[in-house]
Amino acid sequence: MIVLYSRCSGVGQNISRQLTKTEGYDNILTDYCSGSIPLFERPQGSQLKSMIENGTLKRMDVHSIDRLGRSTLDVLSVWTDLTQRGIVIECKNPNIRNIDENGNVDKFSELMLSILSTMSQFEKSLIRERQLEGIKIRKEKGLYGGRRIGTTDSTERFLKKKRSQDILNYLSKGTYSYDEISKILSVSTTTITKVKKKGRPTGRPVTNLMECSSPPLTWS
C-alpha cells in the first residue's frame, strides 16, 4: 500500500500545498493536530502504525520531513525504524528517500541520517544549555527555589511561595478570570487551579496563608 501522509496544525489552515499531487496513492491520510504530538499518537498516524504492524504499508510519502515527528530525534527514530523494515519514505521537501528503486538504502539517505543525528544531539545540548542559563539568571534574581528530585512540597510550603501568594491575592479580589491572572503572573491556568484547590483544603478558600480558618470568599 502506498500512502500520502500530511499534517496541518488546524482545520482552518490551508493543507493544499501538501496535497498538490494525489494520483497513484492507495490512501491519503491527513491529521489536523499540533506537531508536538508524536506521529503514531495522532488519529491518522495510528492508522499508519497499524499498516506498519500488519505489513501492508510499502511506501509513505510526505511533503516535508518535519511531518514525521515533533523533534529531530522523533524524525530520526521514525526514519530509521521504517528503513529497517524495508518501508520506503519519500519526502518532497527536501527531495530525499530512504530506499532507492533497487531496494538498497540510499547513500544520500544515510548522510541525512548522520546529519539528523548530529542535529538531534545539538538540539538537546542547546535545550540543556538554555535551561542552565535560565536557572542561573533566576538564582541571581533570587527567584529560583527548586527541590530535590523525588521530594514533594507540603501544602503549607507550597502556599507560602511568592507565586502562590500572588495567585491567591488575585483570586481573592474576585474580579480577575483565570486567563487574566495567567497573563499577569505568567503562570498556567493549571497552576492557578492547583493553588486554589490547595488554598481551601476544607472546601473554603484561604485569604491568609497562616489562617486556614478565615471566612470563605466568593470566587468566580
N, C-alpha and C positions, 0 to 999 in steps of 0.2 A: 504494500500500500504506500502510495506517495502522498504526503500531506503538506499543505502550506499552512504554516502557523504564524499568526500575528497577534500583537497585543497593543492595546490602547489604554491610556490611563483613565479615560472617562467616556461614557456613551456619547457625550456631546462633542468629542474631539473627532477630527477627520482621520479615518482609517484608510482612505482611498489610496494614498501613496504606497501603502504596504500591499495593496491588492490590485496592482496595475495589470498583471498578467495571471489569470487564474485558470487558463486552459491546461488540461492534462493532469489535473490533480484528482485523486480519488476522494479526498476530503479537505475541506478548508475550515480550519479552527481559529476562532478569534476570541481572545479574552479581553474583557473590559475591566481592568483592575490595575492597582498600583504595581509598579515594577519591584517594589520591596517584597512582594510575595514570591516565594520560591516557585520555579516553573511547574513542578509536579503537584503543587498545592493549589494551583489555580483551577477554576472549573474545567476549562478545556485542556489545561495541562494535565489534569488527572486522566483524561481520555488518552492523551499521548502515552502516559505511563502504562496504561492498560495495554495499548498496542505494542509497546516495547516488551512487556512481560509475556504477552501471548505470541510474540514473534511475527506479528502482522505488519509492523512498521518497517519499511525498507529504505525510505528516504524522507527527510524532513527539510523543507525549505523555509528560510526566514528572510525577512527584508534586511535586518541588521543584527549583528551578533549580540547586541545587548538585550535582545528579546529572549535570550536563553537563560538569563538569571538576574539576580538582584545585585550581584557584585562580580568582580573579576574572578574571584575564587569559585563562585557558583557556575559561571560560564565555563570555566576551565573544567570543572567537575562533570558537567553535562557533556561537553565536547569529548572528553576522554572516555567517559562511560559508553557513549554511543559509538565511538570509533572502535573500542574493544569488542563491541557487539556486532560490528560489521554494518552498522546503520549509517547511511550517508547523510551528512549535514551539508546543505548548500546554502551559503549566505550570499546575499546580493550586495551588501554594503558593509565591509569591503567584499569584493568578489573572490571568495575562497570556498573550498570544500575540503572535507577531511579525508575522503577516499576517492581516488581517481576512477576513470572509466574502466580500468583493468582490475579493479578491486584491491589495489595497493594503497597503503597510506600515503597521501600526498606529501611530498617533501616540504612544500611551502606550508602545509598544514602543521607539520612538525615544528617548523620555525615559528609559526604563530603560537603554538602551544608553549614553546620556550619563552616567547615574549610575554604571553599572558601570565605564565608562572612567575616571571620576574616582576611584572606589574602588580600581581597579587601580593607578593612579599613587600613590594614598595608601598602599596596601598595600606597594608596592615601596619607597616612601620610608621607611615605618616599619621595614621589614626592614633597610634600609641603615643607618638611624639606630641600631637596636639593635646591629648588627654593630660600628659605630664605637664605641658606648658600651662594648661588651664588650671590644674591643681596648684602649680607653683604661684600663679597670679592670685588665685583665691586665698592661698595661705598668706601671701604678702599683705592682702587686704583684710586678713582676719575673718574670712568668710568660709573657710574650709574646715569642716569638722567631721571627718569620716570615722567609721567604726571598723573594728577588726572583722574580717570575714568570718561568718558563722555565728555572729552575735546579732541580737536584735535590741532595738530601743524599747525601754519601758514606756508606758503611756505618758507618765509624768515627764520623763526626759524628752520624749517626742514633742509634747505640747509646750515645753519650755523653750524650744528652739525659736529663734527670731522669725523664721519663715512661718512657723505655726502660729506664733503670736500675731503676726501681721495679718494672716488669713482670718483668724478669729476676730480680730479687730474690725475688718471689713465686713465679715458676716454679721457681727453684732449690730452694725449700722442698719441692716435690713433694707438698704437701698441699692445694693450692688448685686448684679447677677454673677453667676459663676464665670461666665465668659469675660465679664468686665474685670473681675478680680484676677483672673488668669493673665490678662494682658497687663494689668497694673503691676503685678508682682512677679511676672514671668514664671509662673508655675502652671502645671497642668490642672485641668478640672478634676482629674483623678486624685491628685494630691489634696485639693480643696475638699473633696468628698471624704477623704480619709481623715483629714484634720477635724472636719465637722463631726464625723462619727465618733472619733476618739475623744472629742471635746465634750460629749454628753453620754458617758458610759451608762448612765442610769435612765437615758431617754430624755434628759434635759440638757440644753446647751450650756456651755461654760462661758461666763462673762469675765471671770478672773481665774487665771490658771491655778491659783493657790486656793481657790474657794469653789470646789465642785458642787457645793450645796446651795449656790446662789440661785435666785429665782430664774425661771426659764424665760428665754426671749422668743419672739416670733420671727423665724427666719423664712424667707421665701425659698 
